Amino acid sequence: MSKPQQITFILVEEFSHIAFACAVEPLRIANLVSGDRLYDWSFASEGGGGATSSNGSVTLVDCGLDALPKSDRLFVLSGINMQSHVSRPLLAELRRQRARGTAIGALCSGAWILAEAGFLDGVKAAIHWDYHDSFAERFPEVALVRNVFVADARHVTASGGTATADLMLHLIGADHGEDLARAVADQMVYNAVRDASGEQKVSLQSRNGMRNPHLVRAIRIMQDHVDNPLSPRLIAEDLGISARQLERLFGKYLNTSPKRYYMEMRLERARNLLVQTEASVIEVALACGFENAGHFSRVYKGMFGIGPAAQREYLG
């Protein structure tokens, strides 16, 4: 029997428990199904005593950052409020591990920590969709993608939740063959395994029952131009339809107008930036396509019932 692959998980405070389970269980099941000890794993935290997940449960760990075992692969697993848990000791140890040749990846919001360490400049990375706006603002040099995971970069990343299982099944298949990966998925009763090209969140078509390609493309165009909004007329011209047809599509499928849908999309992004970054109100306004803070504040309060400055104070 060949030597088992050693995997270490660094659990960052408030880590995602669902991502944790989806990372470890496929390894356990791979050992069980194969009848071999293919994988060993250990848990570490900065304090070395334990780590608390976002649901409040505490996981005991094997060691602190100063005593990590020699690993074939290391994953940083974080969850909510990861910005406040990025520490100098954590970044220093990650850099030491990379210098030693350890393969380092990230799960859920862990890509944020790898980006802070400077590991993701110029490469593709995945992070939970809830952090896309703030991540793109904070790390413009990272090639952020909406995929459920990225496995073809130096540092593999998964967007969290069950996407972590998708990544682990992909790695098991690469290590020991697709037959084993399928057997592990069967044991997990996981019959919707996604490859790396799968996108996060339910697709527009599935979420709204839409099958109209013009509407789907119109929304994609809006998403790509949040900071520099296009008029419905220009969007319609890009699609090769009339502005009146575009209005009818939004009314039929979404019970709203293109203009209102676009505004709500921009305001949702603004709220993410206010909550997740330190950008000023005017910086958030400009990033979301508003020319001045006054107009931005009025429409923001109109949608959420609270102004942007008060929003940040309330959540802070």
HELIX and SHEET records of a PDB file:
HELIX    1   1 HIS A   17  SER A   34  1                                  18    
HELIX    2   2 LEU A   65  ALA A   67  5                                   3    
HELIX    3   3 MET A   82  HIS A   85  5                                   4    
HELIX    4   4 ARG A   88  ALA A   99  1                                  12    
HELIX    5   5 GLY A  110  GLU A  116  1                                   7    
HELIX    6   6 TRP A  129  TYR A  131  5                                   3    
HELIX    7   7 HIS A  132  ARG A  138  1                                   7    
HELIX    8   8 ALA A  163  HIS A  176  1                                  14    
HELIX    9   9 GLU A  178  GLN A  187  1                                  10    
HELIX   10  10 LEU A  204  ASN A  208  1                                   5    
HELIX   11  11 PRO A  213  ASP A  224  1                                  12    
HELIX   12  12 PRO A  232  LEU A  239  1                                   8    
HELIX   13  13 ALA A  243  LEU A  254  1                                  12    
HELIX   14  14 PRO A  258  GLN A  276  1                                  19    
HELIX   15  15 VAL A  281  ALA A  287  1                                   7    
HELIX   16  16 ALA A  293  PHE A  304  1                                  12    
HELIX   17  17 PRO A  308  LEU A  315  1                                   8    
SHEET    1   A 6 TYR A  39  ALA A  44  0                                        
SHEET    2   A 6 GLN A   5  LEU A  11  1                                        
SHEET    3   A 6 ARG A  73  SER A  78  1                                        
SHEET    4   A 6 ALA A 103  CYS A 108  1                                        
SHEET    5   A 6 THR A 157  ALA A 158  1                                        
SHEET    6   A 6 PHE A 149  VAL A 150 -1                                        
SHEET    1   B 2 GLY A  50  THR A  52  0                                        
SHEET    2   B 2 VAL A  58  LEU A  60 -1                                        
SHEET    1   C 2 LYS A 124  ALA A 125  0                                        
SHEET    2   C 2 ALA A 143  LEU A 144  1                                        
END                                                                             
